[in-house]
């Protein structure tokens, strides 16, 4: 990840409102097709070995915007359809652009970095509301601090990464006069 400059160091405002001194921006790695292809091929191989199936899913689905490239490349590695869900005006996610998923299809929800699991969790909620029963999740990085932030579905990832974070009032970086203000590098609007 360092080779692709995906692991950033500085003072960051996370979408949760917390502050951190490190941030994983997988988009910086995924911009290089060779890195994206290699990471997704490795993750697909791991999932295939863990499940005992060469093609354990019918669809890989990622929340837009951050997981579009990752979900597509992971779908390519599995040889299945790669779709993305978009934010709905009333909140949560929805399928647009004529995308459809059948109730009996096996769906892998793909998110490049899982911190709280909120976006991917909202996609899981959308799928359940559609009647989809066979759902799993995958990420490049799990920085949630939990073995499985999704609870009752299978979760696969390449890397567990512990990144300390703080409430703004407790942030040691805010107190350090040599460090600038926290910057928001992610894709989710608002806090």
Secondary structure, DSSP 8 states (H G I E B T S, - for coil): -TTTT-EEEEEEE-TTS-EEEEEE-THHHHTSHHHHHHHHHHHHHHHHHHHT-TT--SEEEEETTTTHHHHHHHHHHHTSEEEEEEE-TTSSEE--TT----TTSEEEEEEEEESS-HHHHHHHHHHHHTT--EEEEEEEEE-SSSS-TTSSSEEEEEEE----EE-GGG-HHHH-TTS---B--SS----
